[in-house]
Amino acid sequence: MNETIYIVDAFTNSLFSGNPAAVLVLSNWPSEEWMQNIAMENNLSETAFVVKKENQYQIRWFTPSVEVDLCGHATLASAFILKNHYGEKRESFEFHSKSGILPVFINEDIIYLNFPTYPEFQKNKSINPRELVSALGKEPKEIWEGKDTIFLFSNSSDLIVLAPNFFKLSEYPTNRGYIALWINDTNKEKVDYEFRFFGPGLGIPEDPATGSAHCSLAPFVSERLGKTKLTSQQKSKRGAEFLIEVLGERVSIGGRAVLYLKGEVVKPTMD
């Protein structure tokens, strides 16, 4: 039996930008090996697998090399597919995942994901920022460690000139990925913060649009700017835009999505 596969550009309203994610909605869970092979064959940063149980959805995410506990853009892509191609009429529903229950709210063409925050950060005092020049191409002004490792830069233009050496970068400690961040504290621009996300240990050298990065970034930036509603852009080659609101121990991550492809995956047997 073949399975329908969709590829969706997430956190964008135009094709060939944002982050492409593959989505498969299945009747039952196949083997982990099959899902990992499909993700490897897709060679996208994430492939999402969704199974409906009664009125709720279960979701799992795979990079080309590993299963991950949380993924923003593939969750947004999955909600988009359920709403537009599987007859989901509700404006709010939930995904059950390895990171707990993830509520989804849809308002016209904007999908809002409700994710947990990772607010615990400590300033790294053991790494000299000058060491990062060979790994990133530019020296950050500060280094912070939490769920992700944050390299804080002084200017938006600093993010653009970064040219990471992923082999050297992965020698530095992180619990998940590396984020290059600029915070706008001037109020001269519409965006509150810009960032790039690197995940060489996850099989994702640079991610085009990383919704789950805001689990770290939202509380980090909110504390420094003193506000809970934020706008953000990811400075990848494809670009991405996010509407952020810090909700205590949760964060709302809003964005749009567009369908790129619908096809079939050949699946001889259901595991």
C-alpha positions as CSV (number, residue, x, y, z in Angstrom):
1,M,0.0,0.0,0.0
2,N,1.4,3.4,-1.0
3,E,1.3,6.3,1.4
4,T,0.7,9.9,0.5
5,I,3.5,12.3,1.1
6,Y,3.4,16.1,1.2
7,I,6.2,18.6,1.2
8,V,5.3,22.0,2.7
9,D,7.3,25.2,2.9
10,A,6.8,26.3,6.5
11,F,7.1,29.7,8.2
12,T,6.6,31.5,4.9
13,N,3.8,32.6,2.6
14,S,5.7,32.0,-0.7
15,L,7.2,28.9,-2.3
16,F,11.0,28.2,-2.2
17,S,11.5,30.1,1.1
18,G,10.9,29.1,4.7
19,N,11.8,25.5,5.6
20,P,10.5,22.5,3.6
21,A,9.2,19.6,5.7
22,A,7.8,16.3,4.5
23,V,4.5,15.1,6.1
24,L,3.0,11.6,6.1
25,V,-0.4,11.0,7.8
26,L,-0.7,7.3,8.5
27,S,-3.4,5.0,10.0
28,N,-0.9,3.2,12.2
29,W,2.7,3.5,13.3
30,P,5.2,1.8,11.0
31,S,8.6,0.6,12.2
32,E,11.2,3.2,13.3
33,E,13.5,1.8,10.7
34,W,11.0,2.6,7.9
35,M,10.4,6.1,9.2
36,Q,14.2,6.8,9.5
37,N,14.7,5.4,6.0
38,I,12.0,7.7,4.6
39,A,13.5,10.7,6.3
40,M,17.0,9.8,5.0
41,E,15.6,9.4,1.5
42,N,13.7,12.7,1.7
43,N,17.0,14.4,2.9
44,L,15.0,17.3,4.3
45,S,15.8,18.7,7.8
46,E,12.7,16.9,9.1
47,T,10.0,14.5,8.1
48,A,6.9,14.4,10.3
49,F,4.8,11.3,10.7
50,V,1.3,11.7,12.1
51,V,-1.2,9.1,13.3
52,K,-4.8,10.0,14.4
53,K,-6.1,8.3,17.6
54,E,-9.7,9.2,18.2
55,N,-9.8,13.0,18.1
56,Q,-6.1,13.6,18.8
57,Y,-3.0,13.3,16.7
58,Q,0.3,11.7,17.6
59,I,3.4,13.1,15.9
60,R,7.0,12.1,15.5
61,W,9.9,13.8,13.7
62,F,13.0,12.4,12.0
63,T,16.0,14.2,10.5
64,P,18.0,12.3,7.9
65,S,20.0,10.7,10.7
66,V,18.0,10.7,14.0
67,E,14.6,11.0,15.6
68,V,14.2,14.3,17.5
69,D,12.0,15.2,20.4
70,L,10.7,18.5,19.0
71,C,10.4,20.2,15.7
72,G,8.6,23.5,14.9
73,H,8.4,23.8,11.1
74,A,7.4,20.1,10.6
75,T,4.7,20.5,13.2
76,L,3.4,23.6,11.5
77,A,3.5,21.8,8.1
78,S,1.6,18.9,9.6
79,A,-1.2,21.2,11.0
80,F,-1.4,22.8,7.5
81,I,-1.8,19.4,5.8
82,L,-4.5,18.2,8.3
83,K,-6.4,21.5,7.9
84,N,-6.2,21.7,4.1
85,H,-6.0,18.1,3.0
86,Y,-7.5,15.8,5.7
87,G,-10.7,17.7,6.6
88,E,-9.7,19.0,10.0
89,K,-12.4,21.6,10.7
90,R,-11.3,22.6,14.2
91,E,-9.5,25.8,14.7
92,S,-7.6,24.3,17.7
93,F,-6.4,20.7,18.3
94,E,-3.4,19.0,19.8
95,F,-0.4,16.9,18.8
96,H,0.8,14.3,21.3
97,S,4.6,14.0,21.2
98,K,7.8,13.1,23.0
99,S,7.8,16.7,24.3
100,G,4.3,16.4,25.7
101,I,1.0,17.9,24.4
102,L,1.5,20.5,21.7
103,P,-1.6,22.7,21.2
104,V,-2.2,24.2,17.8
105,F,-4.4,27.2,17.0
106,I,-5.4,28.3,13.5
107,N,-6.6,31.8,12.7
108,E,-7.3,32.1,8.9
109,D,-3.9,31.4,7.3
110,I,-1.7,31.7,10.4
111,I,-0.9,28.6,12.4
112,Y,0.2,29.1,16.0
113,L,2.1,26.4,17.8
114,N,2.2,26.2,21.6
115,F,5.5,24.8,22.7
116,P,7.4,24.5,26.0
117,T,10.1,27.1,26.7
118,Y,13.8,26.4,27.6
119,P,14.5,29.4,29.8
120,E,17.5,28.2,31.8
121,F,20.7,29.8,30.4
122,Q,24.2,30.3,31.9
123,K,26.9,32.6,30.5
124,N,29.8,30.5,29.4
125,K,33.0,31.6,31.0
126,S,35.3,28.8,29.9
127,I,35.4,29.6,26.1
128,N,37.1,32.7,24.9
129,P,34.9,34.2,22.2
130,R,38.0,34.7,20.0
131,E,38.2,31.0,19.7
132,L,35.0,31.0,17.7
133,V,36.5,32.9,14.8
134,S,37.8,29.7,13.2
135,A,34.5,27.9,13.8
136,L,32.0,30.6,12.9
137,G,34.0,33.2,10.9
138,K,33.4,36.0,13.4
139,E,33.8,36.5,17.1
140,P,30.5,36.7,19.2
141,K,30.3,39.2,22.0
142,E,28.8,36.6,24.4
143,I,28.3,32.8,24.7
144,W,25.3,31.4,26.6
145,E,24.6,27.7,27.3
146,G,21.1,26.1,27.8
147,K,19.1,23.7,25.7
148,D,20.9,25.4,22.8
149,T,24.2,27.2,22.8
150,I,23.7,30.9,21.9
151,F,26.3,33.0,20.3
152,L,25.2,36.6,20.8
153,F,26.4,39.2,18.2
154,S,26.3,43.0,18.2
155,N,24.9,43.6,14.7
156,S,22.4,42.1,12.3
157,S,25.1,42.2,9.6
158,D,27.3,39.9,11.7
159,L,24.9,37.0,11.1
160,I,25.1,37.4,7.3
161,V,28.9,37.1,7.2
162,L,29.1,34.0,9.3
163,A,30.7,31.0,7.4
164,P,30.7,28.1,9.9
165,N,33.2,25.3,9.8
166,F,30.8,22.6,11.1
167,F,33.6,20.2,12.0
168,K,35.2,22.8,14.3
169,L,31.8,24.1,15.5
170,S,30.7,20.6,16.7
171,E,33.8,20.4,19.0
172,Y,32.1,23.0,21.2
173,P,29.5,21.8,23.8
174,T,25.8,22.0,23.2
175,N,22.7,20.1,24.4
176,R,21.1,20.4,21.0
177,G,22.1,23.0,18.5
178,Y,24.0,26.3,18.0
179,I,22.2,29.6,17.5
180,A,23.8,32.8,16.2
181,L,21.6,35.7,17.5
182,W,21.2,39.4,17.2
183,I,18.8,41.3,19.4
184,N,17.4,44.6,18.2
185,D,17.3,46.9,21.2
186,T,17.1,50.1,19.2
187,N,13.4,50.0,18.1
188,K,14.6,51.2,14.6
189,E,13.6,48.0,12.9
190,K,10.3,46.1,12.9
191,V,12.0,42.8,13.9
192,D,12.9,42.2,17.5
193,Y,15.6,39.5,16.8
194,E,17.3,37.7,14.0
195,F,19.1,34.4,14.1
196,R,20.7,31.4,12.4
197,F,20.5,27.8,13.6
198,F,23.2,25.2,13.1
199,G,22.7,21.5,14.0
200,P,25.6,19.5,12.8
201,G,25.1,16.9,15.5
202,L,21.5,16.5,14.4
203,G,22.4,15.9,10.8
204,I,21.3,19.5,9.9
205,P,24.4,21.7,9.2
206,E,22.2,24.8,8.9
207,D,18.4,24.8,9.2
208,P,16.5,27.3,7.0
209,A,13.6,27.9,9.5
210,T,13.7,26.5,13.0
211,G,10.4,26.9,15.0
212,S,11.7,25.0,18.0
213,A,14.6,27.5,18.4
214,H,12.2,29.9,19.9
215,C,11.7,27.6,22.8
216,S,15.2,28.9,23.8
217,L,15.2,32.3,22.0
218,A,11.8,33.6,23.1
219,P,12.4,33.7,26.9
220,F,16.1,34.7,26.3
221,V,15.1,37.7,24.2
222,S,11.9,38.6,26.1
223,E,13.9,39.0,29.4
224,R,16.3,41.4,27.7
225,L,13.8,43.5,25.8
226,G,11.1,43.5,28.6
227,K,8.2,42.4,26.3
228,T,6.4,39.2,25.6
229,K,5.2,39.8,22.0
230,L,8.0,39.6,19.5
231,T,8.7,39.3,15.8
232,S,11.6,37.3,14.5
233,Q,13.4,36.5,11.2
234,Q,15.7,33.6,10.5
235,K,18.6,34.9,8.3
236,S,19.1,31.7,6.3
237,K,19.4,31.8,2.5
238,R,15.7,30.9,2.2
239,G,14.5,33.2,5.0
240,A,11.7,32.8,7.5
241,E,9.4,34.9,9.6
242,F,7.8,34.2,13.0
243,L,5.2,35.8,15.3
244,I,6.2,35.0,18.9
245,E,4.5,35.4,22.2
246,V,5.9,34.3,25.6
247,L,3.2,32.7,27.7
248,G,4.9,31.9,31.0
249,E,6.4,28.5,30.6
250,R,5.1,28.2,27.1
251,V,5.7,30.1,23.9
252,S,3.3,30.7,20.9
253,I,5.1,30.4,17.6
254,G,3.0,31.7,14.6
255,G,3.7,31.3,10.9
256,R,2.3,30.5,7.5
257,A,2.8,27.6,5.1
258,V,2.4,26.7,1.5
259,L,2.2,23.4,-0.3
260,Y,5.1,22.5,-2.6
261,L,4.5,18.8,-3.5
262,K,2.0,16.0,-3.2
263,G,3.1,12.4,-4.1
264,E,3.2,8.8,-3.1
265,V,5.7,6.8,-1.2
266,V,6.0,3.1,-2.3
267,K,5.4,1.0,0.8
268,P,5.2,-2.7,0.0
269,T,4.2,-3.8,3.5
270,M,2.9,-2.1,6.7
271,D,5.2,-2.8,9.5
